[in-house]
Amino acid sequence: MWSSWGRPYNIETPLKSFDLTRPITSQFLAIGNRRSYGDSCLITHGQGYDMLHHNHFLEFNPQTGLLKAQAGILFSEILTLCVPKGWFLPVTPGTKWVTLGGAIANDIHGKNHHQVGTIGNFIPRFGLWRPDTGEITCSPTQETDLFRATIGGLGLTGIITWAEIQLIPIQSAHLNVEWLQFSGIDAFLELTKDSQNYPYTVAWLDCSHKTKGNATARGVFIRGTHAVETQNIASLRLIPHTEKSKTIPLDMPSQLLNPLTVSLFNTLYYHKQITAKKQLLQHYDPFFYPLDHLNNWNKLYGKNGFYQYQCVIPFKDGKKHLQEMLNLIANSGFASSLSVLKTFGSIPSPGLLSFPQEGITLCLDFANRGDKTHTLFIQLDAIVLAAKGRLYPAKDATMSPETFKTCYPNWKEFSRYKHPQITSDFWERVTQ
Ligand SMILES: Cc1cc2nc3c(=O)[nH]c(=O)nc-3n(C[C@H](O)[C@H](O)[C@H](O)COP(=O)(O)OP(=O)(O)OC[C@H]3O[C@@H](n4cnc5c(N)ncnc54)[C@H](O)[C@@H]3O)c2cc1C
């Protein structure tokens, strides 16, 4: 049995390894490293093809930073090869355990969205295998429609076999990082505005704290820049991070993360830095991937798993809608164990179904408490739709077909490029 990161449910049919030379006759879906939280990487009625063995580097130009690799390569593997040569991923999510193909299929965003947009902007070409055509090359000038549909196309247009990715130059494996406490949405937006020149920004949010029934939106704003050689950190230059990760061996009791424990954790975390501002030199690994240091942390939520809820809402009236969502959560009796706030910039995403749009993105983790959690999500969805925002399919396991079609009006155009033999549980659910 296998599932996605949030483990909303299990799939019985074992995964098969993808073999380019064998014809596929059933319904199918390419599966990466299953770091999507919901059901976009799950297929109940059909065959899931595991891409993890397609993980060879094909070409790397150390002068230009252009890398070509098979689509099952993990970001962790790219970092191991490229950081010592002075190159870094142009866009990275909060975990390095994702495949290149999975990252393209969700057109992922990172802490630098406000400056560079999504990963699709750094993919000059890729190979796409479809049962009827075999492998074809897609780029902004070749098979352009399929190129646009496949970036953020949730694996539904074909199997990405290889891709080129343009890396960015770095001079150090470290970043100069600042942590700043804030309280209130205005303070968050102010810090965001003041930090536009920082390549990486993100905020950790304490969703449980409230005053007189209103969520206070207090948190820690984190911003960073790649360190440069002139800062005399030559001895630290490009060495790998050595800190050992820890493992959650078993499913924890599902009540472990309850409103009380979450609130306690949040209070400790908020006050952990003691001063209102802290500066540090940090290796890229803990800066970008703090959760990777606890392997299988998804087991903290117990056997019922958990949901991640991520939305983006436009800046216009964004403060009002965000406050509404935070009030709803703070008064719901549900605790979001990890909450992240960030802004997306105006650089358009290249994909037809890409998630990011300019505005504020909120990301929340909730233990799965069945119908009660779903009811909360329906209320949150209503606020997101009223704000003219959208939900992120990579995280989603519950949005209704109406919500999906409203969030993604391009879905009809996209359907023209979806391959009829390819499907996912997500697609079956949202296009009913
Ligand atoms: C801790 C954590 C932090 C995260 N932070 C972020 C973040 O900051 N920003 C962000 O955008 N996302 C984030 N994510 C989500 C994650 O980046 C995406 O879900 C990513 O797509 C997962 O990649 P994967 O290789 O695990 O693919 P999977 O989850 O296995 O699959 C994802 C999609 O890609 C398709 N796919 C996989 N391989 C191929 C292929 N070769 N060809 C065609 N389609 C394929 C699948 O069919 C599926 O639709 C985070 C996830 C975790 C667990």
The ligand as a Gaussian input file, in Angstrom:
#p B3LYP/6-31G(d) Opt

LIG

0 1
 C        7.733000      19.534000       3.578000
 C        7.194000      19.946000       2.249000
 C        7.358000      21.253000       1.850000
 C        6.859000      21.667000       0.595000
 N        7.028000      22.976000       0.227000
 C        6.568000      23.396000      -0.972000
 C        6.804000      24.731000      -1.405000
 O        7.394000      25.543000      -0.712000
 N        6.354000      25.088000      -2.650000
 C        5.718000      24.198000      -3.466000
 O        5.339000      24.585000      -4.578000
 N        5.483000      22.925000      -3.064000
 C        5.901000      22.507000      -1.846000
 N        5.694000      21.215000      -1.464000
 C        5.004000      20.310000      -2.382000
 C        5.977000      19.598000      -3.329000
 O        7.006000      20.457000      -3.721000
 C        5.234000      19.205000      -4.600000
 O        4.102000      18.450000      -4.284000
 C        6.133000      18.414000      -5.565000
 O        5.505000      18.381000      -6.808000
 C        6.368000      16.976000      -5.095000
 O        7.257000      16.334000      -5.988000
 P        7.327000      14.753000      -6.051000
 O        8.522000      14.367000      -6.837000
 O        7.212000      14.173000      -4.693000
 O        6.043000      14.429000      -6.939000
 P        4.686000      13.646000      -6.548000
 O        4.129000      14.266000      -5.332000
 O        4.932000      12.180000      -6.538000
 O        3.800000      14.010000      -7.821000
 C        3.380000      15.336000      -8.001000
 C        2.760000      15.474000      -9.384000
 O        3.777000      15.314000     -10.354000
 C        3.424000      14.324000     -11.299000
 N        4.669000      13.725000     -11.726000
 C        5.658000      13.202000     -10.969000
 N        6.675000      12.803000     -11.741000
 C        6.326000      13.054000     -13.017000
 C        6.936000      12.862000     -14.289000
 N        8.151000      12.331000     -14.418000
 N        6.244000      13.221000     -15.393000
 C        5.025000      13.787000     -15.313000
 N        4.400000      14.004000     -14.144000
 C        5.048000      13.649000     -13.009000
 C        2.483000      13.396000     -10.557000
 O        1.629000      12.713000     -11.457000
 C        1.714000      14.385000      -9.686000
 O        0.680000      14.974000     -10.394000
 C        6.196000      20.747000      -0.242000
 C        6.031000      19.417000       0.170000
 C        6.532000      19.015000       1.399000
 C        6.354000      17.578000       1.819000

